Amino acid sequence: MKIRKLSVWFFLLLFILFSFNFCKKEKAEQRTKNVSKEKVSKKKKLTREDIMKKFGIKSREDFKKLTPEQRQKFFQMMRALREGDGSSGTNLPLVKIKRIKRGPILNYLTFNTTLEPEKMVPIYSKVDGIIAKIIKDEGSFVKKGEILALIDDKDIRNSYEQAKLSVRQAEINLKDAKIKMDDEEANFKRSQSLYKEKIISEKDFSAAKLNYRSAQLSYERAKQQLDIEKEKFKALELQLSYTKIKSPISGWITSRKIDQGMRVSPGTELYTVEDFDPLLARVYVPEKDIVKIKAGMDVKVKSEVYPDSFKGKVKIINPRIDPQSGTFKVTISITDKSLKLRPGMLVTCNIIISKKSDAIIVPKKAIFYRNGDPYVFTLKRGGIVKLKKIKLGTELEKDYEVLEGIREGEIVVVQGIENIKDGAKVKVL
């Protein structure tokens, strides 16, 4: 009987000990789970402010002080915060994004035309002769007054030298005539005094007067002859200068129409010289647009040959409309010190009619269309994209002005649009 009682107490004691250990183990496991949950909870509660505090960022200057490795870690944590969980998202659509900013845009009217020089001067021969020497050829840049070619001047030079001698002889004759006239004038004055005193006869006085008058006429003829010889000399001197073919302007030789040994005559075209500074573009503006254009407006000039653009200005607006085409001729002046642009080139002229300094600009690759209306995807907190309808303004080369539907600072998706839809969660590359 006693043995049975002892057995019952023994098993009761074992049961109590087992129950105590089981409860203790269960509480320990519960505490472990609670700690894990608390850690996960803390991890999920990480905020933007926590990340900024972790890296000690309080201003833009603090961010600039970070090392490249710290910046990379910072962006990774911020990206994970936007996505909601940095450890997940392996199956999410991948996108690239861009933050919307304000910037300057230009509104312009576009015209295509060819360039032409402001000055294009054909050079003609003014004398008969044979081309003795070619000094400048096509493609050469020449200054005003520079010699381009020489015409044989042998015959003209002989005549020139003879005319020079004739001028000298006429000057000597005039000098002799002046001396004789002065002598006859003095003789006449003496005779006049003597005649008044009745010392000489009237015949002698008349002879002295006649000699003086004859000397005066001889002097006048000598003077006239000198003027004639000087005119002949100047004409031959000019003819001689014409044997040196000179450029009337500074510019480029675009045409040479003579060869050495060729005979030319007055009126024969020899060269063409063009000044490329400035170049001109003449465009024809429709009647409805001419009121938008004023002299002095800036113009952006583009050529398919070069990636960069060139500056121009509206120079002349023809006040008369062409009745056949209904357009006004507008002349644009273009200055290109680099000499990349040349006459005859096809260019696009964008006449800037208005400017905006703070327009909202969106990349073209962020825009897509549904039923003819433009849309973009914007990125929100947690990596969620939202579909937004927008209103477009001026079209630029790679961007669009947006008039409505999006604000400065918003983030738009620029790559991966085809793989997402409104409300989808994405992963940013």
Secondary structure, 3 states (H helix, E strand, C coil): CHHHHHHHHHHHHHHHHHHHHHHHHHHHHHHHHHHHHHHHHHHHCCCHHHHHHHCCCCCHHHHHCCCHHHHHHHHHHHHHHHHCCCCCCCCCCEEEEEECEEEEEEEEEEEEEEEEEEEEEEEECCCCEEEEEECCCCCCEECCCCEEEEECCHHHHHHHHHHHHHHHHHHHHHHHHHHHHHHHHHHHHHHHHHHHCCCCCHHHHHHHHHHHHHHHHHHHHHHHHHHHHHHHHHHHHHHHHHCEEECCCCEEEEEECCCCCCEECCCCEEEEEEEEEEEEEEEEEECCCHHHCCCCCEEEEEECCCCCCEEEEEEEEEEEEECCCCEEEEEEEECCCCCCCCCCCEEEEEEEEEEEEEEEEEEHHHCEEECCEEEEEEECHHHEEEEEECEEEEECCCEEEEEECCCCCCEEEEECHHHCCCCCECEEC
